[in-house]
């Protein structure tokens, strides 16, 4: 019997160990190069080892790594103001920011903020089936995937789920106990399923009618990936709360919860906190990331690159559908097992993942070049053509 390894078995055994990255490429411990079409699950949006981020981290490490949030640092207010401007699509949105370490923590902050805003007896958060909001006990219950709930029951009460893209179902769920609606503009872990046209606008109207907060989870979609700074901007809505993480640090753990000032103002000192949130090293990374994103116009690049990638993929045999927005795409396969295809792609030097049993998820760096997109399409096409019927590997 093989002795257990040093890490808890929360993930399957890794098929590859990566030791270095540069731009859109990764290198394993055997020196083999891979085209990264996943970005660490939409994290390294500027690519691996981006020089601006690396230099910012090195300089900050030599200057000041950490102070308690009982004291200020020079970086956090600057990053917060930049995020507020991007939430407003270039115009300050008049909100405030809480910094944390991850998307789940950003959503925890949003949930606590909603409960504080609603008051005792008005604490329920309504989210959609198929959603994913994190793996803490509260964000796990907010996640609309009941199979993930069962091993950890009983979960915290105060969460309710409705069908995705169904305004009537949402309206029926908004009773006086509801404090907030929590939605992704594109359901990422649910299969890369965008909100239907008019859905988010309809949700905003319902929230206004019932006096309910609209929280938009932009952890995977935010900061340029969908072709706008935030996914909700495609629909012209104004959320009350926006959560983000992943791309904000380009690999450095950092998350943020933005809220309208009137909503953020219900928090009082001691209501919420985190030791490492907004600390100098993370903020140095975030500042460098945001400055580079603005200089490179990553939303524009994602829109253009995403259209090229989606068009190329849609032309491939054995592809039934390509869906998503910008550079967050799902490739629905025709009669193939996505897990088998992902394994074959990795063997061919391409990193992707199976977001459902029948669909690949692609979320490459937002600075991917046209040549790299064309190489990705060609490689995927070759792998799909070589797969046996049913998706198994006959080697």
C-alpha positions in Angstrom: 0.0 0.0 0.0 1.4 3.4 -1.0 2.0 5.8 1.9 -0.1 8.9 1.9 1.6 12.1 0.7 2.2 15.2 2.8 -0.8 17.1 1.3 -4.4 16.5 2.3 -6.3 14.7 -0.5 -8.5 17.6 -1.5 -7.5 17.4 -5.2 -6.8 14.3 -7.3 -3.1 13.4 -7.8 -1.6 16.0 -10.1 -0.8 14.7 -13.6 2.0 17.3 -14.1 4.2 19.3 -11.8 4.9 22.8 -13.2 8.1 24.6 -12.1 8.2 27.7 -14.3 6.0 30.0 -16.4 6.5 32.7 -18.9 3.7 34.6 -20.6 1.2 32.1 -22.0 3.5 29.1 -21.5 4.2 26.7 -18.6 7.2 24.4 -18.1 7.1 21.1 -16.1 9.8 19.4 -14.1 10.9 17.5 -17.2 11.5 20.8 -19.1 8.4 20.3 -21.3 6.5 23.4 -22.5 2.7 23.8 -22.4 0.4 26.3 -23.9 -1.7 27.5 -20.9 -5.4 28.1 -21.9 -6.6 28.0 -18.2 -4.5 30.7 -16.4 -4.7 28.9 -13.1 -8.5 29.1 -13.4 -8.7 32.7 -14.7 -6.0 34.0 -12.3 -2.9 34.8 -14.4 -4.7 37.1 -16.7 -1.5 39.0 -17.6 0.4 35.7 -18.1 3.0 34.0 -16.0 5.9 36.0 -14.5 4.8 39.3 -15.9 7.8 41.6 -15.4 5.7 44.5 -14.0 4.2 42.3 -11.3 7.5 40.6 -10.5 9.3 43.9 -10.1 6.5 45.3 -7.9 6.7 42.3 -5.6 10.4 42.3 -5.4 10.5 46.1 -4.6 7.8 45.8 -2.0 9.5 42.7 -0.4 12.5 44.9 0.2 10.4 47.7 1.6 7.5 46.6 3.8 5.8 43.2 3.7 3.1 43.5 6.3 1.6 45.7 9.0 -1.6 45.1 11.0 -4.8 46.7 9.7 -4.8 48.6 13.0 -2.4 50.8 11.0 -2.6 52.2 7.4 -0.4 51.5 4.4 0.1 53.7 1.4 -1.1 51.2 -1.2 -4.6 50.0 -0.2 -6.4 53.3 -0.6 -4.9 53.8 -4.1 -5.9 50.3 -5.2 -9.4 50.8 -3.7 -9.9 54.0 -5.7 -8.8 52.3 -8.9 -11.3 49.5 -8.4 -14.0 52.0 -7.6 -13.3 53.7 -10.9 -13.3 50.5 -12.9 -16.6 49.4 -11.3 -17.9 52.7 -12.6 -16.5 51.9 -16.1 -14.0 54.8 -15.9 -16.0 57.1 -13.6 -15.7 56.8 -9.8 -18.7 54.8 -8.6 -18.8 56.2 -5.1 -18.2 52.9 -3.3 -15.8 51.5 -0.7 -13.7 48.4 -0.7 -12.8 45.6 1.8 -9.6 43.7 0.9 -9.2 40.0 1.7 -7.3 37.0 0.3 -9.7 35.1 -2.0 -13.0 35.0 -3.8 -14.7 33.0 -1.1 -13.6 35.6 1.5 -14.9 38.4 -0.7 -18.3 36.6 -0.9 -18.2 36.0 2.9 -17.8 39.8 3.3 -20.7 40.4 0.9 -23.0 38.0 2.8 -22.2 39.5 6.2 -22.7 43.0 4.7 -26.1 41.9 3.4 -27.1 40.6 6.8 -25.9 43.7 8.5 -27.8 45.8 6.0 -31.0 43.8 6.2 -31.0 43.5 10.0 -32.3 40.7 12.1 -35.1 38.7 10.4 -34.1 39.9 7.0 -31.0 37.8 6.3 -31.7 35.4 3.5 -29.5 35.4 0.4 -31.0 34.1 -2.9 -28.6 32.6 -5.5 -29.0 30.5 -8.6 -28.8 26.8 -9.2 -25.6 26.0 -11.1 -23.7 28.9 -9.3 -20.4 28.7 -7.5 -19.5 31.2 -4.8 -16.8 29.4 -2.7 -16.1 26.6 -0.3 -16.4 28.1 3.2 -19.5 26.9 5.0 -21.5 30.0 4.1 -20.3 30.4 0.5 -20.8 26.7 0.0 -24.4 27.0 0.9 -24.7 30.0 -1.4 -23.4 27.8 -4.2 -26.3 26.4 -6.1 -24.9 22.8 -6.4 -26.7 20.6 -3.8 -24.3 17.6 -4.4 -21.5 19.7 -2.9 -23.6 20.5 0.2 -24.3 16.9 1.4 -21.0 15.9 2.9 -21.0 19.1 5.1 -24.6 19.2 6.4 -25.9 20.9 8.3 -24.8 24.1 6.6 -25.6 27.7 7.9 -29.2 28.6 7.3 -30.3 31.6 5.4 -29.7 30.6 1.7 -32.2 29.9 -1.0 -31.7 28.8 -4.6 -33.8 29.5 -7.8 -33.4 28.5 -11.4 -30.8 30.4 -13.4 -32.1 32.9 -15.9 -35.7 32.6 -14.6 -37.0 36.0 -13.4 -40.4 34.5 -12.4 -38.7 32.0 -10.1 -36.6 34.8 -8.5 -39.6 37.0 -8.0 -41.4 34.2 -6.2 -38.4 33.7 -3.9 -38.1 37.4 -2.8 -40.2 37.4 0.4 -39.6 39.8 3.3 -36.9 37.6 4.8 -34.5 38.2 1.8 -31.6 40.7 2.2 -29.8 40.1 -1.1 -29.6 38.3 -4.4 -26.2 36.9 -5.3 -25.4 36.1 -8.9 -22.6 35.6 -11.4 -22.9 37.4 -14.8 -21.5 34.2 -16.3 -21.8 31.0 -14.3 -18.2 29.8 -14.4 -18.0 26.5 -12.5 -21.6 25.8 -13.6 -20.5 25.3 -17.2 -19.7 28.9 -18.5 -23.3 29.9 -18.9 -23.9 33.6 -19.4 -26.9 35.5 -18.1 -29.6 35.6 -20.8 -30.2 39.0 -22.4 -32.2 41.2 -20.1 -31.9 38.9 -17.1 -29.6 41.0 -15.0 -31.6 44.1 -15.8 -34.7 42.3 -14.7 -33.0 41.2 -11.5 -32.0 44.8 -10.8 -35.7 45.9 -11.2 -36.9 43.2 -8.8 -34.3 44.1 -6.2 -35.3 47.8 -6.4 -39.0 46.9 -6.1 -38.4 44.7 -3.0 -35.6 46.8 -1.4 -33.1 43.9 -1.8 -29.4 44.2 -2.4 -28.0 43.0 -5.7 -24.6 41.3 -5.2 -22.6 40.4 -8.4 -19.9 37.8 -8.0 -17.2 38.8 -10.4 -14.5 36.5 -8.9 -14.0 34.7 -12.2 -15.4 37.2 -14.7 -14.1 40.5 -13.3 -11.2 42.7 -14.5 -11.4 42.4 -18.3 -12.0 38.7 -18.9 -15.4 39.0 -20.5 -14.5 42.0 -22.7 -15.6 44.6 -20.2 -14.0 45.5 -16.9 -16.8 43.6 -15.2 -19.4 41.2 -16.6 -22.4 43.2 -15.3 -21.3 46.1 -17.5 -22.5 44.2 -20.6 -26.0 44.5 -19.2 -25.9 48.1 -18.1 -26.8 47.4 -14.5 -25.5 49.0 -11.3 -24.9 46.4 -8.5 -25.0 47.3 -4.8 -22.0 45.0 -4.1 -19.4 43.5 -6.3 -16.9 40.8 -5.3 -13.7 40.0 -7.1 -10.4 38.1 -6.7 -8.5 35.7 -9.1 -7.1 38.2 -11.7 -6.6 41.0 -9.2 -3.2 39.7 -8.0 -2.1 37.7 -11.2 -1.3 34.8 -8.9 -0.8 36.6 -5.6 -3.7 35.8 -3.2 -5.9 38.9 -3.0 -9.7 39.5 -3.1 -11.9 42.5 -2.7 -15.5 43.3 -1.9 -16.8 46.6 -3.3 -20.0 48.1 -2.1 -22.0 51.4 -2.6 -21.0 53.8 0.2 -24.5 53.6 1.7 -24.3 49.8 1.9 -20.6 49.7 3.1 -21.4 52.2 5.8 -23.5 49.7 7.8 -20.2 48.0 8.9 -18.7 49.3 12.1 -15.1 48.6 13.4 -15.0 45.0 14.5 -17.9 43.8 12.3 -15.5 42.2 9.8 -11.7 41.7 9.5 -8.9 39.6 8.1 -5.2 39.6 9.1 -3.8 39.7 5.6 -6.4 41.7 3.7 -5.0 44.8 2.0 -1.4 44.1 3.2 1.4 45.8 1.3 2.7 42.9 -0.7 -0.7 41.9 -2.0 -1.5 45.6 -2.7 1.8 46.1 -4.6 0.8 43.2 -6.9 -2.7 44.5 -7.3 -1.5 48.0 -8.1 0.9 46.7 -10.8 -1.8 44.4 -12.2 -4.4 47.1 -12.6 -1.9 49.6 -14.0 -0.8 47.1 -16.6 -4.4 46.1 -17.4 -5.3 49.7 -18.1 -2.2 50.3 -20.2 -2.9 47.2 -22.3 -6.7 47.7 -22.5 -7.3 44.1 -21.5 -11.1 44.3 -21.9 -10.7 45.3 -25.5 -8.0 42.7 -26.1 -10.2 40.0 -24.4 -13.2 40.9 -26.6 -11.1 40.7 -29.8 -9.1 37.6 -28.8 -12.2 35.9 -27.5 -14.0 36.4 -30.8 -11.1 35.0 -32.8 -10.8 32.0 -30.4 -14.5 31.2 -30.4 -14.8 31.5 -34.2 -11.9 29.1 -34.7 -13.2 26.6 -32.1 -16.7 26.7 -33.6 -15.3 25.5 -37.0 -13.7 22.4 -35.5 -15.3 19.0 -36.1 -16.7 17.4 -32.9 -17.5 20.8 -31.4 -21.2 21.2 -30.8 -21.2 24.7 -29.3 -18.9 27.4 -28.1 -20.4 29.7 -25.4 -19.3 32.3 -23.0 -18.0 35.9 -23.2 -14.6 37.3 -24.1 -11.9 34.9 -23.0 -14.1 32.9 -20.7 -15.3 30.1 -23.0 -16.8 26.7 -22.9 -16.4 24.2 -25.7 -19.3 21.8 -25.7 -18.1 18.5 -27.3 -20.1 16.3 -29.6 -20.1 12.8 -28.2 -16.8 13.1 -26.4 -15.9 12.8 -22.7 -14.4 16.2 -21.7 -12.1 14.6 -19.0 -10.6 12.3 -21.6 -10.1 15.2 -24.0 -8.4 17.3 -21.3 -6.0 14.4 -20.6 -5.2 14.1 -24.3 -4.7 17.9 -24.5 -2.2 17.8 -21.6 -0.3 15.0 -23.3 -0.2 17.3 -26.4 1.1 20.2 -24.4 -2.1 22.2 -23.9 -3.6 23.1 -20.5 -7.5 23.2 -20.2 -10.0 21.7 -17.9 -13.3 19.9 -18.0 -15.9 22.3 -16.5 -18.6 19.7 -17.1 -18.5 16.0 -18.3 -19.1 17.2 -21.9 -17.4 20.7 -22.0 -13.9 22.2 -21.9 -13.3 25.5 -20.1 -10.8 27.9 -21.7 -9.6 31.0 -19.9 -6.2 31.9 -21.4 -4.2 35.0 -20.4 -5.8 38.2 -21.7 -2.5 39.1 -23.5 -2.6 36.0 -25.6 -1.5 36.7 -29.2 -3.2 35.9 -32.5 -0.5 33.3 -33.3 -1.0 31.6 -29.9 -4.8 31.5 -30.5 -4.3 29.9 -33.9 -1.9 27.4 -32.4 -4.4 26.6 -29.6 -7.2 26.0 -32.1 -5.0 23.8 -34.3 -3.8 21.8 -31.3 -7.4 21.3 -30.0 -8.5 20.3 -33.5 -5.8 17.7 -33.8 -6.6 16.2 -30.4 -10.4 16.1 -31.1 -9.8 14.5 -34.4 -7.7 11.7 -32.8 -10.2 10.9 -30.1 -12.1 7.6 -30.5 -15.9 7.7 -30.5 -17.1 8.0 -26.9 -14.0 9.9 -25.9 -11.9 7.1 -24.5 -8.2 6.6 -25.1 -7.5 3.5 -27.2 -3.7 3.6 -26.7 
